[in-house]
Amino acid sequence: MTGGRSARIRVLVAEQAARRGERIAVMDVCTAAVAALPIDGAGVSAMSKASAGHPLYATGLVSERIEELQLTLGEGPGVDAFAFGSAVLAPDLRADGERLRWPVFALEAVTAGAVAVFAFPLRIGGISPGVLDLYSGAPGELDSAALADAMVFADTATLVLLGARIDGVGGEELGGYRAEIDQATGMLTVQLGVGIEEAFVRLRAYAYAHGRRLAEVAADVVARRLRLSPDRNANEERSAADDA
């Protein structure tokens, strides 16, 4: 059932990209989520414990406001979802409990037109590059099917942010992709003597600087074909043969 849901959602996202005539991006995940779920908008923000977060995409002005409010105020469902690593569902921001939990955000979000907000961390193992926020202009919960779909949209957004090609890729392959990146990041924490988030940042930075896919770099790290230097300014590429 999960595999069928993932495949269906990947098709929906790929269709959005095809309409634009571009490769799949975070915006396609957001627009597909709005079309498929009982919500009015979606947004994704990059977040990190080590640096300030920033919005990546929002489907409209209300979604954009939600992302900006949370990042500016440091409170809201998305902030909590990132901090705790689990979905945070707020079906009615006008309720007393939500207003006590997020006193400024709840008021400002409702004023902007978002009465319900559902936030999902973008997460692979110990790596969390951001949050997917969904909103509705009317109060109400997501039913079990919509909630399961929303979690798959968040998973898909994570893979897109990590540089995975999700079109035509099966669930087992995506599982392997996740595992390899997670394993490579764990190995780098030991090599570099840093935390998991810093190790992941270094992995992504290396892939970007060398014009390579993240999965390829992760595979090289896991196979010990590549080592990154603890010194950011040093030549980071060292083959296994160099260590012999």
C-alpha positions as CSV (number, residue, x, y, z in Angstrom):
1,M,0.0,0.0,0.0
2,T,2.8,2.4,0.9
3,G,4.7,1.6,-2.3
4,G,1.5,2.3,-4.3
5,R,1.0,5.6,-2.5
6,S,4.6,6.7,-3.1
7,A,4.4,5.8,-6.8
8,R,1.1,7.7,-7.2
9,I,2.5,10.8,-5.6
10,R,5.7,10.6,-7.6
11,V,3.6,10.6,-10.8
12,L,1.6,13.6,-9.5
13,V,4.8,15.5,-8.8
14,A,6.4,14.5,-12.1
15,E,3.3,15.8,-14.0
16,Q,3.7,19.2,-12.4
17,A,7.3,19.3,-13.6
18,A,6.3,18.2,-17.1
19,R,3.8,21.0,-17.4
20,R,6.7,23.4,-16.7
21,G,9.0,21.6,-19.0
22,E,11.6,21.4,-16.3
23,R,13.2,18.9,-14.0
24,I,11.3,18.1,-10.8
25,A,11.8,20.8,-8.1
26,V,10.4,21.6,-4.7
27,M,7.7,23.8,-6.3
28,D,6.3,20.7,-8.1
29,V,6.0,18.9,-4.8
30,C,4.1,21.9,-3.3
31,T,1.8,22.4,-6.3
32,A,1.0,18.7,-6.5
33,A,0.2,18.6,-2.8
34,V,-2.2,21.4,-3.1
35,A,-3.9,19.7,-6.0
36,A,-4.2,16.4,-4.2
37,L,-4.9,17.3,-0.6
38,P,-7.8,19.2,1.1
39,I,-5.6,22.2,1.6
40,D,-5.3,25.7,0.2
41,G,-1.5,26.1,0.0
42,A,1.9,24.7,0.7
43,G,5.4,26.0,1.4
44,V,8.9,24.6,2.1
45,S,11.6,26.2,4.1
46,A,15.2,25.1,4.6
47,M,16.1,24.9,8.2
48,S,19.3,24.1,10.2
49,K,20.3,24.1,13.8
50,A,23.5,25.8,12.8
51,S,22.2,28.7,10.7
52,A,19.2,30.8,10.0
53,G,16.4,29.1,7.9
54,H,15.0,30.6,4.7
55,P,11.9,30.0,2.5
56,L,12.5,27.9,-0.6
57,Y,9.0,28.0,-2.2
58,A,5.4,28.9,-1.4
59,T,2.4,28.4,-3.6
60,G,0.8,31.8,-2.8
61,L,0.9,34.9,-0.6
62,V,-0.6,33.2,2.4
63,S,1.9,30.3,2.3
64,E,4.7,32.7,1.8
65,R,3.5,34.6,4.9
66,I,3.4,31.4,7.0
67,E,7.0,30.6,6.1
68,E,8.2,34.1,6.8
69,L,6.3,34.4,10.1
70,Q,7.7,31.1,11.5
71,L,11.3,31.9,10.5
72,T,11.0,35.5,11.9
73,L,9.2,34.7,15.1
74,G,10.9,31.3,15.8
75,E,7.6,29.8,16.7
76,G,4.9,27.8,14.8
77,P,4.1,24.3,13.7
78,G,7.0,24.2,11.3
79,V,9.5,25.3,13.9
80,D,8.3,22.6,16.2
81,A,8.2,19.9,13.5
82,F,11.8,20.6,12.7
83,A,12.9,20.7,16.4
84,F,11.1,17.5,17.4
85,G,11.5,15.6,14.1
86,S,7.8,14.7,13.8
87,A,4.6,16.1,12.2
88,V,2.9,18.9,14.1
89,L,-0.8,19.3,13.3
90,A,-2.8,22.4,14.2
91,P,-6.4,22.0,12.9
92,D,-7.6,25.3,14.3
93,L,-5.1,28.1,15.2
94,R,-8.0,30.0,16.9
95,A,-8.3,27.3,19.6
96,D,-7.0,28.3,23.1
97,G,-4.4,25.6,23.1
98,E,-2.8,26.7,19.8
99,R,-2.9,30.4,20.9
100,L,-1.1,29.5,24.1
101,R,1.5,27.4,22.2
102,W,2.2,30.0,19.5
103,P,0.8,33.3,20.8
104,V,2.1,35.5,18.1
105,F,2.2,33.1,15.2
106,A,-1.3,31.8,15.7
107,L,-2.8,35.3,15.7
108,E,-0.8,36.5,12.7
109,A,-1.4,33.3,10.7
110,V,-5.2,33.5,11.1
111,T,-5.1,37.2,10.2
112,A,-3.2,36.2,7.0
113,G,-5.8,33.6,6.1
114,A,-4.4,30.4,7.5
115,V,-6.7,28.8,10.1
116,A,-5.2,25.3,10.0
117,V,-1.5,24.5,9.5
118,F,0.1,21.0,9.2
119,A,3.8,20.8,9.3
120,F,6.1,17.9,8.4
121,P,9.8,17.6,8.8
122,L,11.9,16.8,5.8
123,R,14.0,14.0,7.2
124,I,16.2,11.1,6.3
125,G,17.7,9.4,9.4
126,G,19.4,12.0,11.4
127,I,19.4,14.5,8.6
128,S,16.7,17.2,8.4
129,P,17.1,19.9,5.7
130,G,13.8,21.6,6.3
131,V,10.0,21.5,6.7
132,L,6.9,21.2,4.5
133,D,4.0,23.4,5.7
134,L,0.5,22.9,4.5
135,Y,-2.4,25.3,5.3
136,S,-6.1,25.6,5.0
137,G,-8.3,28.7,5.3
138,A,-10.9,26.6,7.2
139,P,-10.5,24.6,10.4
140,G,-10.4,20.9,10.2
141,E,-8.1,17.8,10.5
142,L,-6.6,15.8,7.8
143,D,-8.1,12.3,7.6
144,S,-5.9,9.2,7.7
145,A,-5.5,9.0,3.9
146,A,-4.7,12.7,3.5
147,L,-2.2,12.5,6.4
148,A,-0.5,9.5,4.9
149,D,-0.3,11.3,1.5
150,A,1.1,14.5,3.2
151,M,3.9,12.5,4.7
152,V,4.8,11.0,1.4
153,F,4.8,14.5,-0.1
154,A,7.2,15.5,2.6
155,D,9.4,12.5,1.9
156,T,9.4,13.4,-1.8
157,A,10.4,17.0,-1.0
158,T,13.3,15.7,1.1
159,L,14.6,13.6,-1.8
160,V,14.2,16.5,-4.2
161,L,16.2,18.8,-1.9
162,L,18.9,16.1,-1.6
163,G,19.2,16.0,-5.4
164,A,17.5,12.6,-6.0
165,R,15.8,11.9,-9.3
166,I,12.4,10.7,-8.2
167,D,10.9,10.2,-11.7
168,G,10.8,6.6,-12.6
169,V,12.5,5.4,-9.5
170,G,11.1,2.7,-7.4
171,G,10.6,2.7,-3.6
172,E,13.3,0.2,-2.9
173,E,15.8,2.3,-4.8
174,L,14.8,5.4,-2.9
175,G,15.2,3.5,0.3
176,G,18.8,2.6,-0.7
177,Y,19.4,6.2,-1.7
178,R,18.3,7.3,1.8
179,A,20.4,4.7,3.6
180,E,23.5,5.5,1.6
181,I,23.4,9.2,2.3
182,D,22.7,8.5,6.0
183,Q,25.6,6.1,6.2
184,A,28.0,8.5,4.4
185,T,27.0,11.3,6.8
186,G,27.6,9.1,9.8
187,M,31.0,8.2,8.5
188,L,31.8,11.8,8.0
189,T,31.0,12.6,11.6
190,V,33.9,10.4,12.6
191,Q,36.2,11.5,9.8
192,L,35.7,15.2,10.4
193,G,34.9,15.1,14.1
194,V,31.7,17.1,13.7
195,G,28.0,16.7,14.3
196,I,25.6,15.0,11.9
197,E,24.2,18.3,10.5
198,E,27.7,19.7,9.8
199,A,28.7,16.4,8.2
200,F,25.7,16.6,5.9
201,V,26.4,20.2,5.0
202,R,30.0,19.2,4.1
203,L,28.7,16.3,2.0
204,R,26.3,18.6,0.1
205,A,28.9,21.3,-0.3
206,Y,31.3,18.9,-1.8
207,A,28.7,17.5,-4.3
208,Y,27.7,21.0,-5.3
209,A,31.3,22.3,-5.7
210,H,32.3,19.3,-7.9
211,G,29.0,19.3,-10.0
212,R,28.1,15.8,-8.8
213,R,24.9,14.2,-7.6
214,L,24.8,13.8,-3.8
215,A,24.1,10.0,-4.2
216,E,27.3,9.6,-6.2
217,V,29.4,11.4,-3.6
218,A,27.8,9.5,-0.7
219,A,28.6,6.2,-2.5
220,D,32.2,7.2,-2.8
221,V,32.4,8.0,0.9
222,V,30.8,4.7,1.9
223,A,33.1,2.8,-0.4
224,R,36.1,4.8,1.0
225,R,37.0,6.1,-2.4
226,L,36.7,9.6,-1.0
227,R,37.7,11.3,2.2
228,L,36.9,14.9,3.2
229,S,39.5,16.8,5.1
230,P,38.7,18.3,8.5
231,D,40.2,21.5,7.2
232,R,37.7,23.2,4.9
233,N,40.5,25.0,3.0
234,A,42.5,21.8,2.3
235,N,42.2,19.7,-0.8
236,E,39.4,17.5,0.2
237,E,39.6,14.8,-2.4
238,R,41.7,11.9,-1.4
239,S,41.5,8.5,-2.9
240,A,41.9,5.2,-1.0
241,A,45.1,4.7,-2.8
242,D,46.5,7.9,-1.4
243,D,46.2,6.4,2.1
244,A,47.9,3.2,1.3
